[in-house]
């Protein structure tokens, strides 16, 4: 059985997070500047020391210090002295640095197919009709054997769907060209935010998040100081990782410690403007992923940022100070207080507003999975460095990590873009051949017409005169003969016997 994690302490009281209960999830809340980052660093490094890998986003760019031994911060020394913990061994943790932009860590990519229409619809902020068209596009890709790996694959697919909208409408129902256009505009915005960098191959392998070195879990830090400027991209990408873990990992049952701990900082971004279907999906993942051996910890300002159905799944809770200057803030304090198991000896609502930096209200699950009564204590400082490492040391960490060189070079294999482009080229060639055949037939018809016209062409002047004279002579003789014949014939009929017969008869 893994050793309990000492999270906080007060006089003779100590508050332990039990590793066998760590996959029952947790939440760390509190106002800005109250010490949430230090708390999650403490919890994360203690998981690592017990051989549990951790994945968390580095929002402010100051968590890389977890890779180095601490002890240089005088505030840490003062807090340890106050807690009676002066004989502490300072040490760092093994670290892998990730960055979807590939600047401050190894590139972290996903394929469009892996992301799926539901998460992409959130990323693109689509309405229900547009989301339906996007889902239909994925269905067409599946049926047509079109792999969707990067953004140009999806853009080509949407162009193909738009050009053949009438055909697909007959087969699947209404395919609005306007909706296709809206999705394409959304993709353009994502591309302008450098979104093309995190769609493609090689896509990250989830097992690379779950490695150990020397019996210690690797800390996977996602550089998010730039990514957080696109909050929908940030939250959608982390949710994709969480959902992939849920879909991929096998059932594990009750473990003595988690396979992986996933820490979701700025968790309120996950639920802002989220449609009901997505919130339901998140609640399902959080509820069921613990059976896969994954513990999920949300970090945000107030428990009110998290929907009730999700909050109910978070058994381990650490609450830093909250401000209560406005009616809305006062209501948030009451919500936070109600989220704890009541302690008759403690006025929870009042205490939340009185907590100092690094001081918390805490309630953790006991060995039976029951939350302990809320109590007041100080967070035990981390034994790793608080604050970022130097750029040179960051570069060294990247070059010596377990995945060095595996994701830096992009791969662009044949997928929807190439297949649809080839089809378009074939159609153009066939159309060109058909047009050429039509033109040849047209020219042949024109030539035949010219020959016929030439056969009926006007005679020369001499030929015309000669033919005219011939026609005149012939006509005169003909008229003369004709007259004589008529007269002879009429004469024989009407002339009577005294008339002399024509010399022709």
C-alpha positions in Angstrom: 0.0 0.0 0.0 1.4 3.4 -1.0 2.1 5.9 1.8 -0.5 8.5 2.5 0.2 12.0 1.1 0.6 14.7 3.8 -1.2 17.7 2.2 -1.8 20.1 5.2 -1.0 20.4 8.9 -2.2 22.3 11.9 -0.5 22.0 15.3 -0.9 18.3 16.1 -3.4 17.6 13.3 -2.3 16.2 10.0 -4.4 15.8 6.9 -3.5 13.0 4.5 -4.7 12.2 1.0 -5.0 8.4 0.7 -3.6 7.1 -2.6 -6.2 4.4 -2.8 -8.8 7.1 -2.7 -7.1 9.5 -5.1 -9.0 8.2 -8.1 -12.2 9.5 -6.4 -11.0 12.9 -7.7 -10.7 16.2 -6.1 -10.9 20.0 -6.3 -8.7 22.9 -5.3 -10.4 26.3 -5.2 -9.6 29.8 -4.1 -9.2 33.4 -5.2 -6.2 34.5 -7.2 -3.0 34.8 -5.1 -4.1 32.6 -2.2 -1.7 29.7 -3.0 -3.6 27.3 -5.3 -0.5 26.7 -7.5 1.7 25.8 -4.5 -1.0 23.3 -3.3 -1.3 21.5 -6.6 2.5 21.4 -6.9 2.7 19.8 -3.5 0.1 17.2 -4.3 1.6 16.5 -7.8 5.1 16.0 -6.5 3.9 13.6 -3.8 2.1 11.5 -6.4 5.3 11.4 -8.5 7.3 10.3 -5.5 4.9 7.3 -5.1 5.3 6.3 -8.7 2.2 7.9 -10.1 2.6 9.9 -13.3 0.9 13.3 -13.4 -0.5 15.5 -16.3 -1.1 19.2 -15.6 -1.2 22.5 -17.5 1.3 25.1 -16.6 -0.9 28.2 -16.9 1.5 30.8 -15.6 4.7 29.1 -16.8 6.1 28.7 -13.2 5.7 25.0 -12.6 8.8 23.8 -14.4 10.7 24.3 -11.1 9.2 21.0 -9.9 12.0 19.4 -11.9 14.6 20.8 -9.5 15.3 20.5 -5.7 13.7 23.3 -3.6 14.9 24.9 -0.4 16.0 28.3 -1.7 12.8 30.1 -0.9 12.9 31.7 2.6 9.1 31.7 2.8 9.2 27.9 2.5 11.8 27.6 5.2 9.6 29.8 7.5 6.5 27.7 6.8 8.3 24.4 7.4 9.7 25.8 10.7 6.2 26.9 11.8 4.9 23.4 11.0 7.8 21.7 12.8 9.1 20.1 9.6 12.7 21.5 9.4 14.4 18.2 8.5 13.0 17.9 4.9 14.9 16.4 2.0 14.5 18.7 -1.0 14.4 17.0 -4.4 13.0 17.4 -7.9 10.8 15.1 -10.0 11.3 13.7 -13.5 9.6 15.9 -16.0 8.4 15.9 -19.7 7.5 19.2 -21.1 4.8 19.6 -23.8 3.6 22.5 -25.9 0.9 22.4 -28.6 2.9 25.1 -30.4 6.1 23.2 -30.2 8.1 26.1 -28.7 8.5 25.3 -25.0 8.2 21.6 -25.1 7.6 18.6 -27.3 4.8 19.2 -29.8 1.4 17.8 -28.6 -0.9 16.9 -31.4 -4.2 15.2 -32.1 -5.8 14.1 -35.3 -9.1 15.6 -36.4 -10.7 12.2 -36.3 -9.6 11.6 -32.7 -11.0 15.0 -31.7 -14.4 14.1 -33.1 -17.4 16.3 -34.1 -18.6 17.0 -30.5 -15.4 18.6 -29.3 -14.7 20.3 -32.6 -18.2 21.8 -32.5 -17.4 23.3 -29.1 -14.0 24.5 -30.4 -15.7 26.2 -33.4 -18.6 27.4 -31.3 -21.2 25.9 -33.7 -25.0 25.9 -33.2 -27.0 22.7 -33.3 -27.7 22.8 -37.0 -24.0 23.4 -37.8 -22.9 20.7 -35.4 -25.3 18.3 -37.2 -23.7 19.1 -40.6 -20.3 18.6 -39.1 -21.3 15.2 -37.7 -22.7 14.3 -41.2 -19.3 15.3 -42.7 -17.6 12.9 -40.4 -20.0 10.1 -41.4 -19.4 10.8 -45.1 -15.6 10.6 -44.4 -16.0 7.3 -42.5 -18.1 5.8 -45.3 -15.7 7.0 -48.0 -12.6 5.8 -46.2 -11.3 9.4 -45.9 -8.9 9.8 -43.0 -9.2 13.2 -41.2 -5.8 13.9 -39.8 -5.2 17.7 -40.1 -7.1 20.9 -40.8 -6.6 20.7 -44.5 -8.3 17.3 -44.5 -11.3 18.7 -42.8 -11.4 21.8 -45.1 -11.2 19.6 -48.2 -14.0 17.4 -46.9 -16.2 20.4 -46.2 -15.6 21.7 -49.7 -16.5 18.3 -51.1 -19.7 18.2 -49.0 -20.6 21.7 -50.0 -20.1 21.1 -53.7 -22.3 17.9 -53.5 -24.8 19.2 -51.0 -27.8 18.3 -53.2 -26.7 14.7 -53.6 -26.0 14.3 -49.9 -29.3 16.0 -49.0 -31.2 13.3 -50.9 -29.2 10.6 -49.1 -28.9 11.9 -45.5 -31.3 14.8 -45.2 -30.8 18.6 -45.4 -27.2 19.6 -45.9 -27.2 23.4 -45.7 -24.5 25.1 -47.7 -24.8 28.0 -45.3 -23.8 25.7 -42.4 -20.9 24.3 -44.4 -19.7 27.9 -44.9 -20.0 28.7 -41.2 -17.9 25.7 -40.3 -15.3 26.7 -42.9 -15.1 30.2 -41.4 -14.7 28.8 -38.0 -11.8 26.6 -39.2 -10.2 29.7 -40.7 -10.3 31.4 -37.3 -8.7 28.4 -35.7 -6.0 28.4 -38.3 -5.3 32.1 -37.6 -4.8 31.1 -34.0 -2.1 28.6 -35.1 -4.6 25.7 -34.7 -3.0 23.9 -37.6 -0.1 23.2 -35.3 -2.0 20.9 -33.0 -3.9 18.9 -35.6 -1.9 16.3 -37.4 0.6 13.5 -37.0 2.4 12.1 -35.2 -0.4 12.3 -32.6 0.5 11.9 -29.0 0.5 8.4 -27.6 -1.3 8.3 -24.2 1.2 5.8 -22.8 3.8 8.6 -23.1 1.9 10.4 -20.3 2.1 7.3 -18.0 5.8 6.7 -17.7 8.1 6.3 -14.7 11.8 6.9 -14.1 13.6 5.2 -11.2 10.2 4.3 -9.6 9.0 7.9 -9.8 6.1 9.1 -11.9 6.9 11.5 -14.7 5.4 15.0 -14.4 3.9 15.9 -17.7 3.7 19.7 -17.9 1.7 21.4 -20.7 3.0 24.9 -21.5 -0.2 26.9 -21.5 0.8 30.5 -20.9 0.2 31.2 -24.6 -2.5 28.5 -25.1 -4.7 30.0 -22.3 -5.2 33.1 -24.6 -7.5 30.9 -26.6 -9.6 29.5 -23.8 -11.9 27.4 -26.0 -8.8 25.7 -27.6 -7.2 25.2 -24.2 -10.2 23.6 -22.5 -11.2 21.6 -25.6 -7.7 20.1 -25.9 -7.5 19.1 -22.3 -11.0 17.6 -22.4 -9.9 15.6 -25.5 -7.0 14.1 -23.5 -9.3 13.2 -20.7 -11.9 11.6 -23.0 -9.2 9.7 -24.8 -7.9 8.3 -21.5 -11.5 7.3 -20.7 -12.0 5.6 -24.1 -8.6 3.9 -24.3 -7.7 2.6 -20.8 -9.0 -0.8 -19.7 -11.0 -1.3 -16.5 -8.7 -1.4 -13.5 -10.9 -1.9 -10.5 -9.8 -0.7 -7.1 -6.1 0.1 -7.1 -3.7 1.0 -4.2 -2.8 4.1 -6.2 -3.9 5.7 -9.5 -2.3 4.9 -12.8 -2.4 8.6 -13.6 -3.5 11.9 -12.0 -4.9 14.5 -14.3 -4.9 18.1 -13.0 -7.2 20.5 -14.8 -6.2 24.1 -14.0 -8.6 27.0 -14.8 -11.4 24.5 -14.8 -14.1 27.1 -15.2 -13.1 27.5 -18.8 -14.3 23.9 -19.4 -17.8 24.7 -18.4 -18.2 28.3 -19.7 -21.0 28.4 -22.3 -20.8 24.6 -22.6 -23.9 23.0 -24.1 -25.9 20.6 -22.0 -24.7 17.6 -24.1 -21.1 18.4 -23.4 -21.6 18.9 -19.7 -23.4 15.6 -19.6 -20.4 14.0 -21.4 -18.0 15.5 -18.9 -20.0 14.3 -16.0 -20.1 10.8 -17.4 -16.3 10.8 -18.0 -15.5 12.0 -14.5 -17.9 9.5 -12.9 -16.6 6.5 -14.8 -12.9 7.2 -15.4 -12.0 6.4 -11.8 -12.6 2.7 -12.7 -9.8 3.1 -15.3 -7.4 4.1 -12.5 -7.3 7.9 -13.3 -7.8 10.6 -10.7 -9.0 14.0 -11.9 -8.4 17.2 -10.0 -10.0 20.5 -10.9 -8.4 23.8 -10.0 -10.6 26.9 -10.1 -11.6 29.9 -8.0 -14.9 28.7 -6.6 -16.9 25.4 -6.4 -19.7 27.4 -8.1 -17.6 27.2 -11.3 -18.3 23.5 -11.5 -21.7 22.0 -12.3 -23.3 20.2 -9.3 -23.3 16.8 -11.0 -19.6 17.0 -11.6 -18.8 18.6 -8.2 -20.6 15.7 -6.5 -17.9 13.3 -8.0 -15.0 15.3 -6.4 -14.4 13.7 -3.0 -11.1 15.3 -1.9 -11.5 19.1 -1.4 -9.1 21.9 -0.6 -10.5 25.4 -0.3 -8.3 28.5 -0.2 -9.6 32.0 0.7 -12.4 33.7 -1.1 -13.3 37.3 -1.2 -16.8 38.4 -0.3 -17.1 42.1 -1.3 -20.1 41.8 -3.7 -23.4 39.9 -3.4 -22.2 37.5 -6.1 -19.0 36.8 -4.2 -20.9 36.3 -0.9 -23.1 33.8 -2.7 -20.0 32.0 -4.0 -18.7 31.7 -0.4 -21.9 30.1 0.8 -21.8 27.6 -2.1 -18.2 26.8 -1.2 -19.1 26.3 2.5 -22.0 24.0 1.6 -19.7 21.8 -0.5 -18.0 20.5 2.7 -19.1 18.1 5.4 -20.1 20.3 8.3 -17.8 20.7 11.3 -19.8 21.9 14.4 -16.7 23.5 15.8 -16.1 25.7 12.7 -18.0 28.5 11.1 -17.1 27.6 7.5 -18.7 30.6 5.8 -16.8 33.0 8.0 -13.5 31.1 7.9 -13.3 31.0 4.1 -13.0 34.8 4.0 -10.4 34.9 6.9 -7.9 32.4 5.5 -4.3 33.6 4.8 -2.0 32.7 1.9 -1.3 28.9 2.0 -4.0 28.4 4.6 -7.0 26.2 3.7 -10.2 24.5 4.6 -9.7 20.8 3.9 -11.8 17.7 3.7 -10.3 14.4 2.3 -11.8 10.9 1.9 -11.1 8.4 4.7 -10.3 4.7 4.2 -14.0 4.0 3.6 -14.4 6.7 1.1 -16.3 9.0 3.4 -15.4 12.7 3.4 -13.9 13.9 6.7 -15.3 16.9 8.5 -14.0 20.2 7.1 -11.1 21.6 9.1 -8.6 24.5 9.0 -4.9 23.9 8.3 -1.7 25.1 6.4 -0.6 23.5 3.2 2.8 21.7 3.5 5.2 23.4 1.1 6.7 21.5 -1.9 10.1 20.0 -1.6 10.8 21.0 -5.3 11.6 24.4 -6.5 8.8 27.0 -6.5 9.0 29.0 -9.7 10.2 28.5 -13.3 13.6 27.1 -14.5 15.9 29.1 -16.8 15.4 28.8 -20.6 18.7 26.9 -20.9 17.6 24.3 -18.3 14.2 24.1 -20.0 16.0 23.2 -23.3 18.0 20.6 -21.5 14.9 19.0 -20.0 13.4 18.8 -23.5 16.5 17.3 -25.1 16.9 14.6 -22.4 13.3 13.5 -21.9 12.0 10.1 -22.6 10.2 11.2 -25.8 13.0 13.4 -27.2 12.9 13.4 -31.0 9.6 11.4 -31.3 7.2 14.2 -32.1 9.4 17.0 -33.5 9.1 16.0 -37.1 5.6 16.2 -38.6 4.2 13.4 -40.9 1.9 14.1 -43.8 0.6 10.8 -45.1 -2.2 10.3 -47.6 -5.5 11.3 -46.2 -8.7 13.1 -47.1 -7.0 16.1 -48.6 -4.8 14.0 -51.0 -7.7 11.6 -51.9 -10.2 14.4 -52.6 -7.6 16.4 -54.5 -6.8 13.3 -56.7 -10.6 12.9 -57.3 -10.9 16.5 -58.2 -7.9 16.2 -60.6 -9.5 13.1 -62.2 -12.8 14.9 -62.6 -11.0 17.9 -64.2 -9.1 15.6 -66.6 -12.3 13.8 -67.5 -14.1 17.1 -68.1 -11.2 18.4 -70.2 -11.3 15.2 -72.3 -15.1 15.5 -72.7 -14.7 19.2 -73.6 -12.0 18.3 -76.1 -14.2 15.6 -77.7 -17.1 18.1 -77.9 -14.8 20.7 -79.5 -13.5 18.1 -82.0 -17.0 17.0 -82.9 -18.0 20.7 -83.3 -15.0 21.3 -85.6 -15.8 18.2 -87.6 -19.4 19.3 -88.0 -18.2 22.8 -89.1 -15.9 21.2 -91.7 -18.7 19.1 -93.1 -20.9 22.1 -93.3 -18.2 24.0 -95.1 -17.9 21.2 -97.7 -21.6 21.2 -98.3 -21.6 25.0 -98.6 -18.7 24.8 -101.1 -20.6 22.3 -103.2 -23.4 24.9 -103.5 -21.0 27.8 -104.0 -21.9 30.5 -106.8 -20.3 30.1 -110.3 -17.7 32.3 -111.8 -18.8 35.2 -114.1 -18.0 33.3 -117.3 -19.7 30.1 -116.0 -22.8 32.2 -115.1 -23.0 33.8 -118.5 -22.5 30.5 -120.4 -25.1 28.8 -118.3 -27.5 31.8 -118.7 -27.2 31.7 -122.5 -27.7 27.9 -122.5 -30.7 28.2 -120.2 -32.1 30.9 -122.5 -31.7 28.9 -125.7 -33.0 25.8 -124.1 -35.9 27.7 -122.7 -36.8 29.2 -126.1 -36.7 25.9 -127.9 -38.6 24.3 -125.2 -41.3 27.0 -125.2 -41.5 26.7 -129.0 -41.8 22.9 -129.0 -44.2 23.1 -126.1 -46.4 25.6 -127.9 -46.5 23.5 -131.0 -47.3 20.4 -129.0 -50.1 22.2 -127.2 -51.5 23.7 -130.3 -51.2 20.3 -132.1 -52.9 18.5 -129.2 -55.6 21.2 -128.8 -56.0 21.4 -132.5 -56.6 17.7 -132.8 -59.2 17.9 -130.1 -61.0 21.1 -131.0 -59.8 21.8 -134.6 -62.3 19.8 -136.6 -61.7 17.9 -139.8 -61.1 21.0 -142.1 -57.9 22.0 -140.2 -54.5 20.8 -141.4 -52.7 18.6 -139.0 -49.4 19.7 -137.5 -46.4 18.6 -139.3 -45.1 17.0 -136.1 -47.7 14.3 -136.4 
